[in-house]
Amino acid sequence: MPSELETAMESLIKVFHRYATKEGKKYGLSRGQLRQLMENELSNFLKSQKDPAAVDKIMKDLDSNCDGQVDFEEFVSLVVGLSIACEQCYQQEMKMGRK
């Protein structure tokens, strides 16, 4: 039986591949696919963004090799960054006795 963390890792991989397409030897997300993934899987995050060009800016920041696609490694950096921000909020709420 997989652990909670192993299940989370599997979910991350499955979500990426649900939206990605294969280009050559690797899978990646185009700008449109990244937008669709974020609208469906990170809708609360997107709603909190005031900038309508947020996805375009995120795409530019994530696409470290400038190939017009976000590969899995680049995608994981988005998840890590959001997870760090969420964990910091969690710590603040813990200090205030909310959780």
N, C-alpha and C positions, 0 to 999 in steps of 0.2 A: 504494500500500500504506500503510495507516494506521500511524502511529508507535505505540510502546508506550503513550505517554500518551494518545493519541487512542483507542486500544483500551480503555484503562482508563475513560476518560470515557464511551464508548459502553456499556460494561458497567454502569456506575453508573446510567445512564439506563434501560437495559433492566431491571435489577433493580427499580428503583423502579416502573416501569410494569407489571411482572409482578404486583405486589401491589396497586397503586393502582386506584381506580375514579374515574370522572368524576363530579364534582358541579358542575353548572352549566357554567361555562366552563373549569374547571381540574380537574386530577387531584389526588387526595389519598389519604392513608392514614388509615383509622379506627384506633382503639386496637387492635382485633382484627387488622386488617391489618398494623399496625406490629409487633404481637407475633409474628404468623406470619412476617413478613420477618426479624425478629431471630432467631427460633428456627431458621429455615432458613439464613439467610445470615450470621448473627453468633453462631452457637451457642457457640463458644469464649468469646466475650465474656460471653454470658449465663450460662454455667456458672461463670464466675469471680465473678459477682455473688452476694453473700451475702443480699441483700434480695429477697424474693419479689415485692415491689411495684416492682422496678426498671423494668420497662417502663412502668408507670403514671407513675412519676416522670419518666422520659425523655420520655414523651408530653407531660406538662405543661410541661416545660422547652422542648421543641421547638416546641410550638404557640404561636408568638409572637403570632399575631393572634387567638387564643382562639376559633377557629371549630370546634373539635372534630376537626380534620383536620390531618395533617402534609403540607404541599405539598412540591414538589420542592426549593425553596429551603430550607425548614426541614429537610428530610431531609439535604441536603448538609451542613448545619451539624453534624449527628451524625457523618457520615463524616469531616469535617474534624477534629472534636474527637478522634475515635478514632485518626485517622491521626497527629495530633500526638503523642498519648500513645504510639503504637507507634514513632514515629520517635525519641522520647526514649529508649525502651527500647533501640532499635537502637543509638543513640549510646553508651549505657552498655556494651552488649555489645562494641561496636567498641573502646572504651577497654580492655576487659578481654581483648581479643584472641580473642573467640569467633567472629567472623564472618570 
